[in-house]
Amino acid sequence: MADESAPINLDTPWRRDPAEIGRSLEGWARDALGPDARLVEVTTPENGMSSESILFDVEHGGAVDRLVARLAPLPSLVPVFQHYDIELQAKAMRIVGERTDVPVPEVVAVVLDEAVLEVPFLVMRRVDGQPPTDVPPYVFGGWVADLTDDERAEMQRNAVSVLVRLHELRPDNAELSFLDRPAKGDTALDQHLGHERGYYEWARDGGHFPLIERTFDWLEANRPTLVNPTVLNWGDARIGNMLWDGPTPTAVLDWEMAALGPAEVDLAWMIFLHKFFQNMAETYDMPGLPDFMRRDEVAAQYAEMSGRSVEALEWFEVFAALRFAIVSTRTSLRSITYGQAEMPADPDDLVMFRPLLEQMLAGTYWD
C-alpha cells in the first residue's frame, strides 16, 4: 500500500514533491560541490513511469552546473520494478561513454547513502535535447510529427544506428559481468526469460493474468536456436528514451533495464513500442505515423548496418510484448491502488494492448 505520509505529487501520486526533493538535493550539493552551492531551479521532465528524475541547476564558484538526479523509487509508493539498481545504470552509461560514440550523459555521482533522499540516486550532467513525448504519444502530434518525411527517415536510421553501436559491446570485448544474471539461467536468453518470470510473480501482486501466462507458454514452446553473439542490451530501447536535436540523437537515457542478451531484445522492443503507439493512434481514428519505424524496414536497416542477420524477430516481438504487458499491468495496478482506476472484471483487460498480444499468439499479427 502507498505511504500516505510521504510528500507526493498529487497529479502523479507515486511521485514525491519535487520541491521537497530539491531541498534535500541542495544539501547534497553543498557537501559535494562546495558550501556556497545553491539550487537556482528545480523542474521535472514529462516522460518516465518507473522512476523519478529531477532537473536542477546548481550555482557555485561563480558558475552554474546543469544536472539531473535519477532516483530509485520509494518502496512505499508502489514501484513499477521490484529492484532498481542505481550502480548498474551508472556502470552501463560509463562503459558506453568510454567504449562507443553513442551519446550518454556524464555520470557525476552515485549516491547510495539513503540519508539524503531516502533512496539511492545518481547525478548526471544535463544534455540538451528533447524526447518524443509519451503523454500524449508522439504519434498524436508534436515535433516528431512536424518533421519532414526525410527528417523522420533520418531519425529512424539514427535510432537504429544507436542500437548497432551499442551492440558492438559484448562480454568478450568489454567488462560486462555486472550485467550477468546467472541465478536466472545459464544462457543470456534463459536469463531474460527467468528474469521476466520472477518479475511477473512479484508484479502481479497475488493476481493472475491468463494472457500473460499463455504468452510465457508460447515463448517456451517456440524458443529459437540462436547463433549471433550475446551483446549489451540497453533494455528500454525506444526513441522516447532518447533526447534529440531534430533527427539527431543527443543522449541515450534510462538504463534500468540493461542486461546481456541477443541484439533482437532491443530491436524488437524499439519496433513494438512504436507499433503500440501507432495502434493507439489508429484506435482513436488518427493517422499517426504509419511510415515511421516500420518493422521490416527497421530490421533491414539493422541488418545492413550491423552486418548480421536478424534472428527470430517474431519471437522477440512476442517477448517484447510480454515484457511490456507485465509493466503495463503493474502500472495499472498502481493506478487502482491510488483510486485512479477500477479493477476490471477480466484481469486481462489491464494489458493495455490486449488485442495486439492476442493477435500475436493467434499468429495473425504479422499478416
N, C-alpha and C positions, 0 to 999 in steps of 0.2 A: 504493500500500500504506500501511497505518497505520504511524505512527511509534511503535514500542513503548516508546521512551524518554520520551514525553510523559506527564505526570501525568494520569490519566484516571479517570473514574468507572466502576467495574467493572460496575455494573448497566447502564449505557449507555456502552459503551467509546468512542463517538465524542464523548463529552463529557469535559471536563477536571475535575479535582478542584476543587469549589467552595471548599474551604478554601485551596487554593493560589491561586486567583483572588482570594479575599478578601484575602490578604496583599498582593498587588500593588495591589488597589484601595485599601487603606489608605494606601499610598504616594502614589497619585494624590490621594486626599482631602486629605492634608496639604499637598500642593502647591497644590491648587485651592481648598480651603476654609479652610486655616489650619493652623499647626504643631501645634495642640492636637487636631486631628481624629483620632478613633479609631473603628474599626468595633466596634459592640457586638453585631451579629447579622448572619449571612450564611445565606441559605437559597436554594433553587432551586424554581421553580414546576414543576408536574407536566406541563403542556401544552408542546408545542413539539418539532419534529423537526429543523428546518433550522438552528437557531442556539442559542446558549446565552444564557439570561437569569439574572442573579443579583440577588436581592433583598438589599439591605444597608442597615442603619441606621448613620448616622454621627453621633457625638456631637461637637459643637464649639461653643464660645462659649456653653455653658450650655444649648444646645438640641439636639434630635435631628432630623436630616433622614432621611426615609424615601425611599430611592432605588432605582432599578432600573438595572442595566447590561445593555445588549444587545450581545453580542459577535459579530463576524464569526467564522465557523468557522475553525479551524486547517486549512490545506490538507492537512496530513498525516493528518487524522482522517476522511478520506472524506466530504467535504461533500456536502450534497444539491444545492446550487446552485453553478454554476461561478463566478458573480460575485455578490458580496454588497456592495452599495453602502450604507454607513452614512450618508453625506451625503444620499443620495436619501431615505432613510427620515426623516431629521430634517427635511428640507425639506418633505416631504409632511405630516408631523404639524404643522409650524409653520404652513403655509398653511391647513390645515384648521382649526386652532385660531384663526387670525386671521380667517378669512373665513366660517366657518359656526358653528353652535351644536352641532355634533357633538362629543361629549366625547373628547378625545385627551390623552394625558399631556403635561405640560410638558417640553420638552427643556432640560436643564440644561447639557449639554456634549456636544460631538462631538470625540472624541479620535482623531486619525488617526496619531499617533505610536505605532508598534508596539513601542517600547521598554517600554511599560507592561505590556501583556498579550499581546504578540507579534502582535496583530491590532488593527485599528481597532475602536472601540466607541463607543456613545453612552450617556449617562446621562440618565435621566428621573426626574421626581418620581413617586413611587408613588401610585396611585389605589386607594381601597378598592373592593372588589367581588370576585366570584368568577366564574370561567368555567365553562361547561358542560364536563364532563370528556371527554377523548379516550380515556383508558385507565382504567377501561372506558368505552366510549362512553356519553354521557348518556342515550341511549335505553334502556340496560340498567337504569337506575335512578339514584337520586340526587336532587339538589334540583330539577332541571328536571322530572323525572317526578313529584315530590311537589307541584308547583304545582297549583292547581285548573285546570279547563278554561278558565275565564275568564281566569285569570292567564297561562296559556300563550298564549291568543289575544292578550292584550295584549302579551306578549313578542314574538310574531310580528310584530304591527303595528309595534312599536317597532324591530325589526330591519329591516323594510322601510323604515321612515321614515329610518333612518340612511343607507341607500343613496340614497334620494331626495334627501336633503340634501347628501350628498357629491357627487352628480351635478349639483348646481347649479353646481359649479366646472367651467368649460370653458376651452379655450385662448383664446376671445375675450373672457373676462371676468376671467381670473386668469393670473398668471405661472406657467405650467406647462411651459415649454420644457425644464426639466430632466428631464421625463418623455418627451420626444420621442426616438424611436429611428430616425432617418432611414436609417441603414445597413441596417435590417431591412426597409424597404419604404416606399412612397410614402404610403399611407394608414394610418390607425391600425389597421384590420383587417389590412392587409398586414403591418404591423409585429408584430402579435400572432402571426400565422402564421410569419413569418420568425424571430421570437424562439424559438418552440417548436421549429422545425426545428433551429436552432442548439443549443438546449438538449438536444434528443434526441440529436444527433450526439455531444455530449460525454457525456451521462448514460449512454448505452448501453455505454460503456466497451469498444467493439470488438464487442459482440454485436449481434444483430438480433432485433427483436420484430415478427413479421409482423402481429400485430393492431394495433399502434400505427401501422405503416406503411400498413396498409389504412385506418386512420382518417384519416390525412393525405390519402389519395387521396379518401375520401368527402367530406371538408371542401372540398377543391378542386373536386370535381365538383358540389357543391351550394352553392357560395359564394353568399350572399344579396346582393341590392341593398338598401342601407340609406338611409334619409332622415333619421333622427334625428341630433342633433349628437354629435360626439365629446366625451367628458366625462372627468373624473378617474376612473380605476379604482383602487379600493382594492387589488384584485388577489387577496388571500386573504380574500375577503368571506364570512365564516361566523360563526355565533353563538358558536362555540368560540374565536374570536379577539376576543371582547368580554368585558369584565367587567360583572357585573350586580349590582344590588341587587333581588332578586326579579325582576319582569318589566321593570325599568327599567335600561337600559344606563348604565354609569358611565364606561366607557373603550373606545375602539376601538383595537386593537393590531395589531401585525405588518404592517408596511408594506413588506416587502422585495420584494413582487411588484407594487407600484404602477406604473401605466402610464397612457397615454392610450388610450381605446378606446370602443366602444359601451357604453352602460349595461348591456346584456344580458350582457356578460362577467361583471360582478359578480352580477347577478341569477341567472343560470344556475348560477354556482358555488355560491351560497348554497343554491339548490334542490337541486343534485346532491349536495353534501356531506352534507346531511341524508338524502337518499334512500340514499346509500351506507351510512350508519349504520343507517337503518331496515331496509334489506335485510339487514344483518349480524344484527340482532336476529331477524328472521324466519328466517334460516338456522339460528339456534340455538333455534328454536321459542319465541321470546319475543315478547310483543305489541309491544314498542317503543312508539312514539308515532305511530300511523298518522294521527291527525287534526291533527298539528302540521306546519307548514311544507309543506303540500300544494301541489304545483306550480301548479295552476290558481288556487288561492286567493291564493297569494303574488304571482303575476303580475297578477291582477286588482287586488290592493291596490296594487301598484307603479303600475299604470296610473292608478288613481284618485288616488293621492297626487301623482304627478308631472304629471298632465295630458297624458302622452304615451302613445302606443300602445307595446306591447311587440312588437319586431320579431324574426322568425325565431328564436323561442325554442328550437325543436327543434335548429336548427343550433348554437346557442350551448350547449345542453346536451351535444351531442356534443363541442364544443370544450372544455367543462369536463371531460368525461370523458377527453379526450386529455391535457389538462394534468395531471390527477391520475394518469393511467396512467403518464406519464413520471416523475412524482415517486415513485410507488409502486414502479416498477421500480428507481429509483435507491436508495431506502431499502432495498429487498430485497437489491440487490447489496451494499450496505453491510453488512447482516447476514451475508451469505455471506462477505464479506471477513473479518469478525471471528469466523467459525466458529459463528455462532448459527443458521445455516440452511444448507441444501444447495441447489445449483443443480438445478432440476427438469429432467426430460428434455425437456419442452416449455417453452421460454422464456416463452411467453405466459402460463403459469401464475404468473409473477411479477406480472402485473396482478391485484391482489387482488380486483377486482370484474369479472373477465373476463366472466362471463355477462351482466352488465348492458351492457357495451360491445358484446358480440356481438349482443345484442337491439337495440341502437340501430342498428347497421349493417344488420341484417336488417329494420328498420322495425317491429318488434313491441314495442319498449319502451313505446310510448305507447298500446298497445291497452287 
